[in-house]
Amino acid sequence: MKIIVVGDGKVGFTLSEHLSREGHDITIIDNRKDVLQKTVESLDVFTIKGNGASVSVLEKAGASQSDLVIAATSTDELNMLCCLLAKKLGAPNTIARIRNPEYSEQIYMMKDEMGLSMVVNPELTAAMEISNLISFPSAINVGVFSGDRVYLVEYKVHEKNPLAGLTVAKIHQNYSSDVLICAVYRGAEIFIPKGDFVIEANDHIYIAGEYESIRQYIMSLGHRDNKVRTVMLVGGGLIAQYLSHILIKYGVEIKIIEKSKSKCEQLCESVPEALIIYGDGTEKELLDSEGIEKVDAFVALTDMDEENLIMSMYAAYKDVPKVITKINRLKYTDVIQKAGIDRVISPKYIAANHIVRYVRGMQKEKGSHIKTLYRIMGKSAEIVEFVATSSTKHIGQPLSELPLKNDILITTIVRNNTVIIPKGSDSILEGDHVIVTTIMNQLEDLNEIFK
């Protein structure tokens, strides 16, 4: 498809990278020549220097012949204007990045009137992902499917863990059958495990199931995931604001450290229930005086990766049970995890996942389309949720008889709000939400899982 991306910042570049990798024809508009030059050196894309809110620039980029225009600049108003103009020029689909909390509720009300196909808020989605992580203190990452009915939890198997040395079949016999180990990340490889696959120490396993089933499963392994009651945030940007509002609803005490006085004043108004500390969170004396060793979770949210890493390492040194780090440069994720910081989130990466899911759905006019897409960060594996339709093949046929492609696993089926951990005798019916794990397959339709 022909896609125009307005804005070559962190989010715009990440989007272009993901969409270009999937074979789309990408044109990037930005008014910074040096930034565009770096992008051309890294990606196989076409670039145009100019203002994305200019009709002449959009016409030059071919907005009228495009399939999708994505406005991902740092300014909400500019993004809305870009989408309005692109729609007027004939672009059938437009996506706007909207960050300001004041616009969030209004923009969803005005979405149809403005002709927006989708609204993306990377900071809000990042806050929701952090909230999910905090709900599972032992988890490294958490994905949510089918309207919060199905959870996907990344869990590290330490050396003394009872799962180490057992086959997947033996684990299924010894522990809960209400969850499924759907993927294993070992070293630099991803596996979809069969019954004879042996789990080893230091493996990262991905467990799918309902919230309570996974929580009980993790507790049966010797973990006591106590409820998080106090959280310390360093960095008072939009993610901190969104996250504070989410956690406060669940009775969590929030402390935010921010070194900008004006931001502190703004936080006092927008999040009056939180305790706002004016100071530099990279100073260990300040962290100590504010009781870092007593909090249940620590979240580093500044705009500097280096600062976030230093603070997170200190929090881990102080034995904070849950440490979460915001990172922009994902190329260093493996190095960061080896340093003992497992829980890493990236707003631009989350936004890219949402838009890639939408783009794949656009490519299929008929059939079963994607509802949710979760990528194992930095790895070549995906967990995708589809809705089965009348055009889905093998409806009603036992799963044990399905001609599935290699490296495909039907992970979960949700039918009439009931979560089914599939067995060979189960089948897919029309209307089912089917969650599939795949390696190296960019699935767009449920029928693509079959040979």
PyMOL commands that set and color helices and strands:
alter all, ss='L'
color gray80, all
select helices_A, chain A and resi 10-21+33-42+55-61+63-65+76-89+101-110+122-135+168-174+211-220+238-248+261-270+284-289+292-294+305-317+330-338+347-362+399-401+446-449
alter helices_A, ss='H'
color red, helices_A
select strands_A, chain A and resi 2-6+25-30+46-49+68-71+94-97+118-120+141-145+150-156+179-186+189-191+204-209+230-234+253-258+275-278+297-300+322-326+343-345+370-375+381-387+408-415+418-420+433-439
alter strands_A, ss='S'
color yellow, strands_A
deselect
rebuild
show_as cartoon
